[in-house]
C-alpha cells in the first residue's frame, strides 16, 4: 500500500530499524536517518529467506545488487554513515532533528505539485519493468498529462512573472 499510494512517504530512522521495520523504511520513498541508525534485514538470522515483503525487489534498486545481497545473506546491521554512503539514507541528521527534518521535507513535498509527484511516484514504480524505450514513451505521455493540470498552468505563469508557484493539486 505504501508503494501504491500517490503521496511520497518520508521515513525518519533513528536507532534500530530491523526486520519488518526495515521493510517499512525501504518501502518509503525517502529516508532520513542519524549516525546512530542501524538497519538490518534479519530474516536470514532466524532461518528465513531474505526475500520477505519485497526486499529482493526493492533493496537492490536502492543500494545495488551486491550490497543488497550482503545485507540479505548476512543479516548484518547497516550503520547510519554507511547507509548514507550506500544511498539507503538520503541524508544524515542530528538525532534531535531527524523527525523535524523528515516532517519539514514531507511538508515541502505536500506543498508541491501533488498530482505531478503522484505521477513521478507511479512512474518510478512502473518503470522497473520497462525497457528504456518504453520508459521514455511512458514518461512523455505522463508529462503530457501533467501539462493539462491547473498546477502546470499556475507554475508556467509564475515562472514567466518570476514568482513562486502556489500548487493546489489540480
Buried (B, 14 or more C-beta within 10 A) or exposed (E): EEBEEEBBBBBBBBBBBBBEBBBBBBBBBBBBBBBBBBBBBBBBEEEEEBEBBEBBEBBBEBBEEEBBBBBBEEBBBBBBBBBBEBEBBBEBBEBEBBEEBBEEBBEEBBEBBBBBBBBBBBBEEEBEEBEEEEBEEBBEEBEEEBEEBEBBEBBEEBEEEEEEBEBEBE
